[in-house]
Amino acid sequence: MDKNAYVRTPYLSTLNPVVKLLCVVLVTVVVSVTSVPALPLCMVAATFFLTVFCGGISAASLLKRMLPFLGVSLSFVVFMLLLKGLEQAGSDVQILMFGYTRTALQTILALGVRILAISLATLSFVITTNPNDLVLSLILQLRVPVVHGYAALAAYRFLPTLKDEAKGIRLAQEIRGIEWNKGLINRMLSPFRLMMPMLTLAARKGERVALAMDSRGLGASRTRTFYRRTTITRRDITFLILVVAFCILLILVLARFGLFVYGSALEAGAV
C-alpha cells in the first residue's frame, strides 16, 4: 500500500475549535497587560513556532500570510512615533525634531508588537480550524442557537465567492465602456463602482439562504440530531492547561529579569 495513502492530520487541526478560541482570547488578554514589548514579542515567536510545527503550515507560507498584519503593525508604530514625537513630550531620546521619553518609546513598540501577536494568534486559529467544526463546536459546546450558527457558516462560505462576483461585475462594467485602469480618477472611483452591485448580490444571496433555512425547518425543534459531533477530550484539556502554564511561566521569567511591567498604553503615556 502507498505510504502517502494516509495523510496525518496536524495536531492543532485535531483540537476542539472552542478550546483554540479560548487560547486566542487568553493570548489577547496576556499581551494586553504589559506596556513593554518583551512579552508580546515572546508570544509572537511562540505562536509562530507552534503553528509551524503543530499546525502543518510551512514557515514561508505563514510568513507570507503575516505580511498584511506586519504592515498594519509597522504603520501603527510609525504613526504613533510621528504623533508622539511632534508633542516633544520628553528629551530622553532626540531624533531630529522629534523628542521621546524611553517609557513612551517602549510602550509604542509594545502596542505594535501586541497587534502582531493578536493577529498571528487569530491567523493560526483560522488556518488550523475547519469552519464546519467551528460551527458544530459553537452549537454543541457553547450552546449557540442553531439558527445563528448555521447563518454564520453560510456567511463564511460566501466570502470566497465574493472575489469571483467582483470580477464579474468589473467585466460587465468594462463591456459597457468603463475604463477601470486608465487615469487616477478611475482608479480612485473603482471601489465605489463595486459597492452597490456587491451589496445587491449579498442581499439576494442572504434572502435565498434565509428562505432555504426556513423552508427546511431550521430551529423549529429544540432537539436536533447531528451527522457528526464535536467533543472536548482529554487532549483538548491538556493543551489548554499547557497554554495557561506557558503564559504564567513566561510572565514569571520576564518579571524575574525585569522585562515585564504591568500597565496599559494610557498609563504609560503613549497615547
C-alpha positions as YAML, in Angstrom:
chain: A
units: angstrom
residues:
- id: 1
  name: MET
  ca: [0.00, 0.00, 0.00]
- id: 2
  name: ASP
  ca: [1.20, 3.51, -0.79]
- id: 3
  name: LYS
  ca: [2.70, 5.21, 2.22]
- id: 4
  name: ASN
  ca: [1.09, 8.51, 1.17]
- id: 5
  name: ALA
  ca: [-2.38, 6.98, 1.19]
- id: 6
  name: TYR
  ca: [-2.91, 8.22, 4.72]
- id: 7
  name: VAL
  ca: [-2.17, 11.86, 5.43]
- id: 8
  name: ARG
  ca: [-1.56, 12.63, 9.08]
- id: 9
  name: THR
  ca: [-3.81, 15.38, 10.43]
- id: 10
  name: PRO
  ca: [-1.82, 18.20, 12.06]
- id: 11
  name: TYR
  ca: [-2.10, 18.32, 15.85]
- id: 12
  name: LEU
  ca: [-3.72, 21.77, 16.01]
- id: 13
  name: SER
  ca: [-6.38, 20.71, 13.50]
- id: 14
  name: THR
  ca: [-7.48, 17.87, 15.78]
- id: 15
  name: LEU
  ca: [-8.22, 20.16, 18.72]
- id: 16
  name: ASN
  ca: [-11.70, 21.40, 19.55]
- id: 17
  name: PRO
  ca: [-12.24, 24.86, 17.98]
- id: 18
  name: VAL
  ca: [-13.73, 26.26, 21.19]
- id: 19
  name: VAL
  ca: [-10.56, 25.33, 23.09]
- id: 20
  name: LYS
  ca: [-8.40, 27.04, 20.47]
- id: 21
  name: LEU
  ca: [-10.69, 30.07, 20.60]
- id: 22
  name: LEU
  ca: [-10.20, 30.25, 24.37]
- id: 23
  name: CYS
  ca: [-6.43, 30.17, 23.79]
- id: 24
  name: VAL
  ca: [-6.71, 33.10, 21.36]
- id: 25
  name: VAL
  ca: [-8.67, 35.05, 24.00]
- id: 26
  name: LEU
  ca: [-6.04, 34.15, 26.60]
- id: 27
  name: VAL
  ca: [-3.21, 35.39, 24.35]
- id: 28
  name: THR
  ca: [-5.13, 38.61, 23.71]
- id: 29
  name: VAL
  ca: [-5.54, 39.23, 27.44]
- id: 30
  name: VAL
  ca: [-1.95, 38.33, 28.33]
- id: 31
  name: VAL
  ca: [-0.31, 40.60, 25.74]
- id: 32
  name: SER
  ca: [-2.61, 43.46, 26.74]
- id: 33
  name: VAL
  ca: [-1.50, 43.70, 30.38]
- id: 34
  name: THR
  ca: [2.02, 44.97, 29.79]
- id: 35
  name: SER
  ca: [3.48, 48.19, 28.43]
- id: 36
  name: VAL
  ca: [6.84, 46.72, 27.33]
- id: 37
  name: PRO
  ca: [7.39, 44.74, 24.11]
- id: 38
  name: ALA
  ca: [9.15, 41.69, 25.62]
- id: 39
  name: LEU
  ca: [6.01, 39.68, 26.43]
- id: 40
  name: PRO
  ca: [4.18, 40.29, 23.13]
- id: 41
  name: LEU
  ca: [7.39, 39.54, 21.21]
- id: 42
  name: CYS
  ca: [7.85, 36.21, 23.01]
- id: 43
  name: MET
  ca: [4.20, 35.39, 22.34]
- id: 44
  name: VAL
  ca: [4.67, 36.10, 18.62]
- id: 45
  name: ALA
  ca: [7.65, 33.73, 18.49]
- id: 46
  name: ALA
  ca: [5.85, 31.01, 20.47]
- id: 47
  name: THR
  ca: [2.70, 31.22, 18.33]
- id: 48
  name: PHE
  ca: [4.74, 31.17, 15.12]
- id: 49
  name: PHE
  ca: [6.71, 28.05, 16.07]
- id: 50
  name: LEU
  ca: [3.61, 26.29, 17.42]
- id: 51
  name: THR
  ca: [1.73, 26.93, 14.16]
- id: 52
  name: VAL
  ca: [4.65, 25.75, 12.02]
- id: 53
  name: PHE
  ca: [5.48, 22.58, 13.97]
- id: 54
  name: CYS
  ca: [1.99, 21.58, 15.14]
- id: 55
  name: GLY
  ca: [-0.26, 23.14, 12.51]
- id: 56
  name: GLY
  ca: [1.11, 21.66, 9.31]
- id: 57
  name: ILE
  ca: [1.91, 25.12, 7.89]
- id: 58
  name: SER
  ca: [5.30, 25.89, 6.37]
- id: 59
  name: ALA
  ca: [7.26, 28.83, 7.74]
- id: 60
  name: ALA
  ca: [7.37, 30.54, 4.34]
- id: 61
  name: SER
  ca: [3.60, 30.22, 3.87]
- id: 62
  name: LEU
  ca: [2.90, 31.56, 7.35]
- id: 63
  name: LEU
  ca: [5.27, 34.49, 6.84]
- id: 64
  name: LYS
  ca: [3.53, 35.33, 3.59]
- id: 65
  name: ARG
  ca: [0.14, 35.34, 5.30]
- id: 66
  name: MET
  ca: [1.53, 37.52, 8.08]
- id: 67
  name: LEU
  ca: [2.70, 40.28, 5.74]
- id: 68
  name: PRO
  ca: [-0.57, 42.31, 5.79]
- id: 69
  name: PHE
  ca: [-0.65, 42.24, 9.60]
- id: 70
  name: LEU
  ca: [3.03, 43.14, 9.76]
- id: 71
  name: GLY
  ca: [2.30, 46.12, 7.52]
- id: 72
  name: VAL
  ca: [-0.54, 47.25, 9.79]
- id: 73
  name: SER
  ca: [1.67, 46.89, 12.87]
- id: 74
  name: LEU
  ca: [4.56, 48.87, 11.34]
- id: 75
  name: SER
  ca: [2.20, 51.57, 10.06]
- id: 76
  name: PHE
  ca: [0.72, 51.96, 13.52]
- id: 77
  name: VAL
  ca: [4.16, 52.24, 15.13]
- id: 78
  name: VAL
  ca: [5.34, 54.83, 12.60]
- id: 79
  name: PHE
  ca: [2.15, 56.87, 13.00]
- id: 80
  name: MET
  ca: [2.41, 56.82, 16.81]
- id: 81
  name: LEU
  ca: [6.11, 57.77, 16.70]
- id: 82
  name: LEU
  ca: [5.35, 60.77, 14.47]
- id: 83
  name: LEU
  ca: [2.37, 61.83, 16.58]
- id: 84
  name: LYS
  ca: [4.17, 61.46, 19.90]
- id: 85
  name: GLY
  ca: [7.42, 62.95, 18.63]
- id: 86
  name: LEU
  ca: [5.74, 66.17, 17.50]
- id: 87
  name: GLU
  ca: [4.45, 66.73, 21.04]
- id: 88
  name: GLN
  ca: [8.04, 66.99, 22.32]
- id: 89
  name: ALA
  ca: [6.88, 65.17, 25.44]
- id: 90
  name: GLY
  ca: [10.38, 64.26, 26.58]
- id: 91
  name: SER
  ca: [14.07, 64.58, 25.89]
- id: 92
  name: ASP
  ca: [15.39, 61.12, 26.76]
- id: 93
  name: VAL
  ca: [15.72, 60.32, 23.05]
- id: 94
  name: GLN
  ca: [16.01, 63.08, 20.44]
- id: 95
  name: ILE
  ca: [15.68, 62.30, 16.71]
- id: 96
  name: LEU
  ca: [15.83, 65.45, 14.55]
- id: 97
  name: MET
  ca: [12.79, 67.47, 15.64]
- id: 98
  name: PHE
  ca: [11.16, 64.58, 17.50]
- id: 99
  name: GLY
  ca: [11.57, 64.04, 21.21]
- id: 100
  name: TYR
  ca: [10.57, 60.95, 23.19]
- id: 101
  name: THR
  ca: [10.73, 59.54, 26.67]
- id: 102
  name: ARG
  ca: [12.07, 55.99, 26.99]
- id: 103
  name: THR
  ca: [8.78, 54.86, 28.51]
- id: 104
  name: ALA
  ca: [6.78, 56.22, 25.57]
- id: 105
  name: LEU
  ca: [9.11, 54.56, 23.06]
- id: 106
  name: GLN
  ca: [8.89, 51.09, 24.61]
- id: 107
  name: THR
  ca: [5.12, 51.42, 25.02]
- id: 108
  name: ILE
  ca: [4.65, 52.34, 21.36]
- id: 109
  name: LEU
  ca: [6.75, 49.35, 20.34]
- id: 110
  name: ALA
  ca: [4.73, 47.17, 22.73]
- id: 111
  name: LEU
  ca: [1.49, 48.31, 21.09]
- id: 112
  name: GLY
  ca: [2.82, 47.47, 17.63]
- id: 113
  name: VAL
  ca: [4.03, 44.01, 18.64]
- id: 114
  name: ARG
  ca: [0.76, 43.46, 20.52]
- id: 115
  name: ILE
  ca: [-1.19, 43.97, 17.29]
- id: 116
  name: LEU
  ca: [1.07, 41.44, 15.58]
- id: 117
  name: ALA
  ca: [0.69, 38.90, 18.42]
- id: 118
  name: ILE
  ca: [-3.11, 39.06, 18.42]
- id: 119
  name: SER
  ca: [-3.24, 38.94, 14.62]
- id: 120
  name: LEU
  ca: [-0.92, 35.93, 14.46]
- id: 121
  name: ALA
  ca: [-2.90, 34.05, 17.12]
- id: 122
  name: THR
  ca: [-6.12, 34.71, 15.20]
- id: 123
  name: LEU
  ca: [-4.48, 33.70, 11.90]
- id: 124
  name: SER
  ca: [-3.25, 30.45, 13.44]
- id: 125
  name: PHE
  ca: [-6.77, 29.72, 14.65]
- id: 126
  name: VAL
  ca: [-8.31, 30.39, 11.23]
- id: 127
  name: ILE
  ca: [-5.90, 28.32, 9.15]
- id: 128
  name: THR
  ca: [-6.00, 25.30, 11.50]
- id: 129
  name: THR
  ca: [-9.77, 25.22, 12.04]
- id: 130
  name: ASN
  ca: [-12.42, 23.71, 9.80]
- id: 131
  name: PRO
  ca: [-15.44, 26.06, 9.55]
- id: 132
  name: ASN
  ca: [-17.86, 23.13, 9.92]
- id: 133
  name: ASP
  ca: [-16.12, 22.00, 13.11]
- id: 134
  name: LEU
  ca: [-16.18, 25.56, 14.43]
- id: 135
  name: VAL
  ca: [-19.94, 25.88, 13.94]
- id: 136
  name: LEU
  ca: [-20.61, 22.46, 15.47]
- id: 137
  name: SER
  ca: [-18.40, 23.30, 18.42]
- id: 138
  name: LEU
  ca: [-20.14, 26.62, 18.98]
- id: 139
  name: ILE
  ca: [-23.54, 24.91, 18.89]
- id: 140
  name: LEU
  ca: [-22.69, 21.84, 20.95]
- id: 141
  name: GLN
  ca: [-20.15, 23.20, 23.44]
- id: 142
  name: LEU
  ca: [-21.09, 26.90, 23.78]
- id: 143
  name: ARG
  ca: [-24.83, 26.37, 23.22]
- id: 144
  name: VAL
  ca: [-25.06, 28.93, 20.42]
- id: 145
  name: PRO
  ca: [-28.54, 28.76, 18.80]
- id: 146
  name: VAL
  ca: [-28.62, 26.55, 15.72]
- id: 147
  name: VAL
  ca: [-30.03, 29.33, 13.52]
- id: 148
  name: HIS
  ca: [-27.22, 31.72, 14.41]
- id: 149
  name: GLY
  ca: [-24.55, 29.05, 14.00]
- id: 150
  name: TYR
  ca: [-25.60, 27.94, 10.53]
- id: 151
  name: ALA
  ca: [-26.21, 31.53, 9.45]
- id: 152
  name: ALA
  ca: [-22.61, 32.34, 10.37]
- id: 153
  name: LEU
  ca: [-21.41, 29.29, 8.44]
- id: 154
  name: ALA
  ca: [-23.39, 30.33, 5.36]
- id: 155
  name: ALA
  ca: [-21.93, 33.84, 5.52]
- id: 156
  name: TYR
  ca: [-18.41, 32.43, 5.89]
- id: 157
  name: ARG
  ca: [-18.84, 30.20, 2.85]
- id: 158
  name: PHE
  ca: [-19.99, 33.16, 0.75]
- id: 159
  name: LEU
  ca: [-16.71, 35.04, 1.30]
- id: 160
  name: PRO
  ca: [-14.62, 33.08, -1.29]
- id: 161
  name: THR
  ca: [-17.28, 33.67, -3.94]
- id: 162
  name: LEU
  ca: [-17.21, 37.44, -3.48]
- id: 163
  name: LYS
  ca: [-13.93, 37.69, -5.41]
- id: 164
  name: ASP
  ca: [-15.45, 35.97, -8.42]
- id: 165
  name: GLU
  ca: [-18.56, 38.15, -8.15]
- id: 166
  name: ALA
  ca: [-16.42, 41.31, -8.08]
- id: 167
  name: LYS
  ca: [-14.50, 40.12, -11.14]
- id: 168
  name: GLY
  ca: [-17.77, 39.50, -13.00]
- id: 169
  name: ILE
  ca: [-19.06, 42.97, -12.12]
- id: 170
  name: ARG
  ca: [-15.85, 44.58, -13.34]
- id: 171
  name: LEU
  ca: [-16.03, 42.72, -16.65]
- id: 172
  name: ALA
  ca: [-19.67, 43.71, -17.11]
- id: 173
  name: GLN
  ca: [-18.83, 47.36, -16.48]
- id: 174
  name: GLU
  ca: [-15.84, 47.26, -18.84]
- id: 175
  name: ILE
  ca: [-18.10, 45.90, -21.60]
- id: 176
  name: ARG
  ca: [-20.30, 48.95, -21.03]
- id: 177
  name: GLY
  ca: [-17.38, 51.33, -21.57]
- id: 178
  name: ILE
  ca: [-16.00, 51.91, -18.05]
- id: 179
  name: GLU
  ca: [-12.20, 52.02, -18.18]
- id: 180
  name: TRP
  ca: [-11.01, 50.77, -14.80]
- id: 181
  name: ASN
  ca: [-7.26, 51.07, -15.14]
- id: 182
  name: LYS
  ca: [-6.96, 54.34, -17.04]
- id: 183
  name: GLY
  ca: [-6.38, 57.54, -15.13]
- id: 184
  name: LEU
  ca: [-6.09, 58.33, -11.43]
- id: 185
  name: ILE
  ca: [-9.76, 59.25, -11.09]
- id: 186
  name: ASN
  ca: [-10.92, 55.89, -12.45]
- id: 187
  name: ARG
  ca: [-8.67, 54.06, -10.03]
- id: 188
  name: MET
  ca: [-9.99, 56.08, -7.09]
- id: 189
  name: LEU
  ca: [-13.62, 55.58, -8.08]
- id: 190
  name: SER
  ca: [-13.31, 51.85, -8.81]
- id: 191
  name: PRO
  ca: [-14.18, 50.65, -5.26]
- id: 192
  name: PHE
  ca: [-17.31, 52.81, -5.21]
- id: 193
  name: ARG
  ca: [-18.50, 51.30, -8.51]
- id: 194
  name: LEU
  ca: [-18.42, 47.87, -6.88]
- id: 195
  name: MET
  ca: [-20.20, 48.76, -3.65]
- id: 196
  name: MET
  ca: [-23.82, 48.94, -4.85]
- id: 197
  name: PRO
  ca: [-23.73, 45.79, -7.08]
- id: 198
  name: MET
  ca: [-21.96, 43.82, -4.33]
- id: 199
  name: LEU
  ca: [-24.48, 44.92, -1.70]
- id: 200
  name: THR
  ca: [-27.32, 43.94, -4.02]
- id: 201
  name: LEU
  ca: [-25.83, 40.49, -4.64]
- id: 202
  name: ALA
  ca: [-25.19, 39.97, -0.93]
- id: 203
  name: ALA
  ca: [-28.80, 40.90, -0.11]
- id: 204
  name: ARG
  ca: [-30.16, 38.50, -2.73]
- id: 205
  name: LYS
  ca: [-28.00, 35.61, -1.56]
- id: 206
  name: GLY
  ca: [-28.81, 36.30, 2.07]
- id: 207
  name: GLU
  ca: [-32.53, 36.22, 1.30]
- id: 208
  name: ARG
  ca: [-32.18, 32.92, -0.58]
- id: 209
  name: VAL
  ca: [-30.26, 31.33, 2.28]
- id: 210
  name: ALA
  ca: [-32.81, 32.57, 4.82]
- id: 211
  name: LEU
  ca: [-35.69, 31.12, 2.77]
- id: 212
  name: ALA
  ca: [-33.83, 27.82, 2.35]
- id: 213
  name: MET
  ca: [-33.16, 27.57, 6.10]
- id: 214
  name: ASP
  ca: [-36.75, 28.47, 6.93]
- id: 215
  name: SER
  ca: [-38.26, 26.03, 4.43]
- id: 216
  name: ARG
  ca: [-36.23, 23.18, 5.97]
- id: 217
  name: GLY
  ca: [-37.46, 24.00, 9.46]
- id: 218
  name: LEU
  ca: [-34.09, 25.01, 10.88]
- id: 219
  name: GLY
  ca: [-34.55, 25.85, 14.55]
- id: 220
  name: ALA
  ca: [-38.19, 24.74, 14.65]
- id: 221
  name: SER
  ca: [-37.44, 21.96, 17.14]
- id: 222
  name: ARG
  ca: [-35.38, 22.25, 20.32]
- id: 223
  name: THR
  ca: [-33.94, 18.77, 19.85]
- id: 224
  name: ARG
  ca: [-31.74, 18.22, 16.84]
- id: 225
  name: THR
  ca: [-29.61, 15.38, 15.54]
- id: 226
  name: PHE
  ca: [-26.15, 15.86, 14.05]
- id: 227
  name: TYR
  ca: [-24.33, 13.81, 11.46]
- id: 228
  name: ARG
  ca: [-21.09, 14.41, 13.36]
- id: 229
  name: ARG
  ca: [-20.44, 15.77, 16.84]
- id: 230
  name: THR
  ca: [-17.55, 17.64, 18.40]
- id: 231
  name: THR
  ca: [-16.46, 16.96, 21.96]
- id: 232
  name: ILE
  ca: [-13.88, 18.29, 24.39]
- id: 233
  name: THR
  ca: [-11.43, 15.45, 25.00]
- id: 234
  name: ARG
  ca: [-8.54, 14.94, 27.38]
- id: 235
  name: ARG
  ca: [-6.19, 16.15, 24.62]
- id: 236
  name: ASP
  ca: [-8.04, 19.48, 24.44]
- id: 237
  name: ILE
  ca: [-7.91, 19.97, 28.22]
- id: 238
  name: THR
  ca: [-4.20, 19.09, 28.27]
- id: 239
  name: PHE
  ca: [-3.47, 21.61, 25.51]
- id: 240
  name: LEU
  ca: [-5.40, 24.35, 27.33]
- id: 241
  name: ILE
  ca: [-3.55, 23.64, 30.59]
- id: 242
  name: LEU
  ca: [-0.20, 23.74, 28.80]
- id: 243
  name: VAL
  ca: [-1.03, 27.10, 27.18]
- id: 244
  name: VAL
  ca: [-2.09, 28.58, 30.54]
- id: 245
  name: ALA
  ca: [1.04, 27.21, 32.23]
- id: 246
  name: PHE
  ca: [3.25, 28.61, 29.45]
- id: 247
  name: CYS
  ca: [1.72, 32.07, 29.81]
- id: 248
  name: ILE
  ca: [2.18, 32.06, 33.59]
- id: 249
  name: LEU
  ca: [5.76, 30.78, 33.33]
- id: 250
  name: LEU
  ca: [6.61, 33.34, 30.65]
- id: 251
  name: ILE
  ca: [5.32, 36.20, 32.81]
- id: 252
  name: LEU
  ca: [7.27, 34.94, 35.84]
- id: 253
  name: VAL
  ca: [10.51, 34.58, 33.88]
- id: 254
  name: LEU
  ca: [10.20, 38.02, 32.28]
- id: 255
  name: ALA
  ca: [9.33, 39.57, 35.65]
- id: 256
  name: ARG
  ca: [12.40, 37.90, 37.17]
- id: 257
  name: PHE
  ca: [14.64, 39.65, 34.62]
- id: 258
  name: GLY
  ca: [12.76, 42.95, 34.82]
- id: 259
  name: LEU
  ca: [11.21, 42.63, 31.35]
- id: 260
  name: PHE
  ca: [7.59, 42.55, 32.48]
- id: 261
  name: VAL
  ca: [5.90, 45.77, 33.54]
- id: 262
  name: TYR
  ca: [2.20, 45.74, 34.24]
- id: 263
  name: GLY
  ca: [0.39, 48.67, 32.68]
- id: 264
  name: SER
  ca: [-1.56, 49.97, 29.69]
- id: 265
  name: ALA
  ca: [-0.70, 52.42, 26.95]
- id: 266
  name: LEU
  ca: [-2.77, 55.14, 28.61]
- id: 267
  name: GLU
  ca: [-0.94, 54.74, 31.91]
- id: 268
  name: ALA
  ca: [2.44, 54.83, 30.14]
- id: 269
  name: GLY
  ca: [1.55, 57.96, 28.20]
- id: 270
  name: ALA
  ca: [1.89, 56.50, 24.72]
- id: 271
  name: VAL
  ca: [-1.48, 57.84, 23.61]
...
